[in-house]
Amino acid sequence: MDADSEYIAMDPEHRKRQHTVYRDPEGAKRVPNGFAMVLPKVSVGHSSPRRQNLTALIFKNTQVSETQEFRRSFSQSASNGASLKSLGVEIFSYRGNKVNPEWMDVDNSQSLIKPLFEY
């Protein structure tokens, strides 16, 4: 999913994208265009603040059942409550060589196929 993350000034990837930083309705600085994995290719360590909630252990080319569920929580904020009455989500499929892609603007030529699912 395309997910914005809280801006961390010490993170070199965030500093590279400083020109895109904005403030959300609560006033927090956010960096757009992050890639939030629901189903990672391999087990993910906790070295990155953005990856600390991932618990799945799936390896590349592992077949999963269509009835098998994978979950990850997300939230959305808005300055106008009416805009939250109806939400849409695009699910992307990453087919590139990076093990754990973190950004939509890196390796995105043919690697991100969108939408895999849209709701």
Secondary structure, DSSP 8 states (H G I E B T S, - for coil): -EEEEE--TT-HHHHHTGGG-EE-TTS-EEEEEEE--SS-SS---S-SGGGTT------TT----TT-----------SSGGGGSS---EEEEE-SS-SS--BTTSS-SSSEEEEEEE-
